[in-house]
């Protein structure tokens, strides 16, 4: 009897060349804007919904090394406002990463890993620079 095929891990698997991995939450308005811009400009992406595919503290730690946990942490949303004051007070990297892993809505959206850069949030000009080679 053959061994069962392993299921690829969308968090660690590398996308094909000229495809990028975009992480976020499907019902987020900013995600919808980013995905529409990417589709309009024919930028190939693989979408990972981190509400459906859990994101690990290790993945968040890698992102934090690349852009800092303060950039990743979404302090503008309702999830942040609903946290108890003691959860928000005296936040350090370890506590922030643990909170983001437990509550993915605390991660700014979208996160696009280009291999060379980690793009956080939607910024049409930055996307044009990164994906289309447009100079500012």
RODO-2510 file (C-alpha; in nm, 4 decimals, decimal comma):
residues 136
     n   res          X          Y          Z
     1     x     0,0000     0,0000     0,0000
     2     x     0,1426     0,3392    -0,0970
     3     x     0,2065     0,6007     0,1674
     4     x    -0,0410     0,8890     0,1644
     5     x     0,0736     1,1942    -0,0260
     6     x     0,1873     1,4749     0,1959
     7     x    -0,0108     1,7958     0,1859
     8     x     0,2065     2,0973     0,0974
     9     x     0,2319     2,3646     0,3640
    10     x     0,1194     2,6926     0,2000
    11     x     0,3144     2,8925     0,4570
    12     x     0,6552     2,7449     0,3755
    13     x     0,6167     2,6258     0,0161
    14     x     0,7830     2,8552    -0,2379
    15     x     0,5639     2,9891    -0,5195
    16     x     0,6660     2,9294    -0,8822
    17     x     0,8940     3,1929    -1,0408
    18     x     0,7151     3,5212    -1,1202
    19     x     0,4368     3,4356    -0,8748
    20     x     0,4117     3,5897    -0,5344
    21     x     0,2432     3,4814    -0,2152
    22     x    -0,0066     3,7269    -0,0666
    23     x    -0,1290     3,6740     0,2876
    24     x    -0,4401     3,8226     0,4414
    25     x    -0,8078     3,7751     0,5142
    26     x    -1,0490     3,7299     0,2253
    27     x    -1,3229     3,9644     0,3465
    28     x    -1,0863     4,2573     0,4162
    29     x    -1,1514     4,5675     0,2008
    30     x    -0,7786     4,6465     0,1767
    31     x    -0,7149     4,2908     0,0576
    32     x    -0,9832     4,3306    -0,2077
    33     x    -0,8199     4,6533    -0,3321
    34     x    -0,4768     4,4899    -0,3410
    35     x    -0,6013     4,1781    -0,5199
    36     x    -0,7899     4,3921    -0,7745
    37     x    -0,4763     4,6019    -0,8426
    38     x    -0,2625     4,2897    -0,8804
    39     x    -0,5156     4,1270    -1,1168
    40     x    -0,5489     4,4466    -1,3225
    41     x    -0,1710     4,4585    -1,3665
    42     x    -0,1463     4,0846    -1,4308
    43     x     0,0714     4,0124    -1,1291
    44     x     0,0390     3,6403    -1,0500
    45     x    -0,0244     3,5677    -0,6833
    46     x    -0,1203     3,2789    -0,4614
    47     x    -0,3557     3,3913    -0,1851
    48     x    -0,3163     3,2491     0,1660
    49     x    -0,6043     3,3343     0,3998
    50     x    -0,4494     3,3215     0,7436
    51     x    -0,7849     3,2753     0,9086
    52     x    -0,8176     2,9443     0,7225
    53     x    -0,4486     2,8470     0,7201
    54     x    -0,3026     2,9172     1,0615
    55     x     0,0064     3,1321     1,0652
    56     x     0,2801     3,0250     1,3016
    57     x     0,4758     3,2340     1,5468
    58     x     0,7854     3,1177     1,3543
    59     x     0,6510     3,2658     1,0276
    60     x     0,5633     3,5886     1,2068
    61     x     0,9115     3,5969     1,3631
    62     x     1,0649     3,5691     1,0143
    63     x     0,8502     3,8589     0,8939
    64     x     0,9377     4,0560     1,2066
    65     x     1,3092     4,0147     1,1304
    66     x     1,2420     4,1570     0,7849
    67     x     1,0101     4,4501     0,8687
    68     x     0,9696     4,4634     1,2507
    69     x     0,6745     4,3496     1,4542
    70     x     0,5508     4,7082     1,4969
    71     x     0,4957     4,7333     1,1197
    72     x     0,3071     4,4013     1,1163
    73     x     0,0776     4,4767     1,4096
    74     x    -0,2602     4,6211     1,3103
    75     x    -0,3525     4,8617     1,5894
    76     x    -0,6297     5,0332     1,3901
    77     x    -0,8832     4,7506     1,3732
    78     x    -1,1623     4,6356     1,5993
    79     x    -0,9666     4,3277     1,7103
    80     x    -0,7002     4,5537     1,8645
    81     x    -0,9603     4,7777     2,0295
    82     x    -1,1371     4,4741     2,1763
    83     x    -0,8233     4,3431     2,3453
    84     x    -0,8037     4,3880     2,7198
    85     x    -0,5873     4,6807     2,8254
    86     x    -0,3394     4,4418     2,9909
    87     x    -0,2939     4,2619     2,6557
    88     x    -0,2094     4,5904     2,4813
    89     x     0,0099     4,7342     2,7574
    90     x     0,3887     4,6880     2,7603
    91     x     0,3825     4,4919     2,4368
    92     x     0,7117     4,3396     2,3252
    93     x     0,7970     4,1336     2,0175
    94     x     0,7270     3,7920     2,1728
    95     x     0,3888     3,8941     2,3127
    96     x     0,2937     4,0717     1,9883
    97     x     0,3834     3,7694     1,7723
    98     x     0,1900     3,5371     2,0018
    99     x    -0,1144     3,7662     1,9865
   100     x    -0,0949     3,7893     1,6059
   101     x    -0,0675     3,4103     1,5702
   102     x    -0,3695     3,3617     1,7976
   103     x    -0,5708     3,6438     1,6353
   104     x    -0,4689     3,6878     1,2704
   105     x    -0,6872     3,9996     1,2364
   106     x    -0,4093     4,1725     1,4307
   107     x    -0,1763     4,1333     1,1299
   108     x    -0,1819     4,4236     0,8860
   109     x    -0,3089     4,3293     0,5444
   110     x    -0,2021     4,2367     0,2932
   111     x     0,1429     4,0903     0,3409
   112     x     0,3151     4,0123     0,0101
   113     x     0,6399     3,8182     0,0105
   114     x     0,8305     3,8924    -0,3100
   115     x     1,1346     3,6950    -0,1988
   116     x     1,3428     4,0134    -0,1813
   117     x     1,0935     4,2328     0,0000
   118     x     0,7996     4,2040     0,2335
   119     x     0,5251     4,4490     0,1373
   120     x     0,2843     4,5381     0,4164
   121     x    -0,0464     4,7070     0,3389
   122     x    -0,1720     4,8311     0,0038
   123     x     0,0121     5,1159    -0,1657
   124     x    -0,0447     5,1377    -0,5429
   125     x     0,2757     5,3337    -0,6026
   126     x     0,4882     5,0891    -0,4069
   127     x     0,3246     4,7981    -0,5896
   128     x     0,3988     4,9687    -0,9244
   129     x     0,7610     5,0166    -0,8192
   130     x     0,7979     4,6561    -0,7043
   131     x     0,6003     4,4676    -0,9681
   132     x     0,6125     4,6915    -1,2759
   133     x     0,9520     4,8548    -1,2277
   134     x     0,7971     5,2011    -1,2226
   135     x     1,0233     5,4674    -1,0731
   136     x     0,8696     5,7049    -0,8155
***
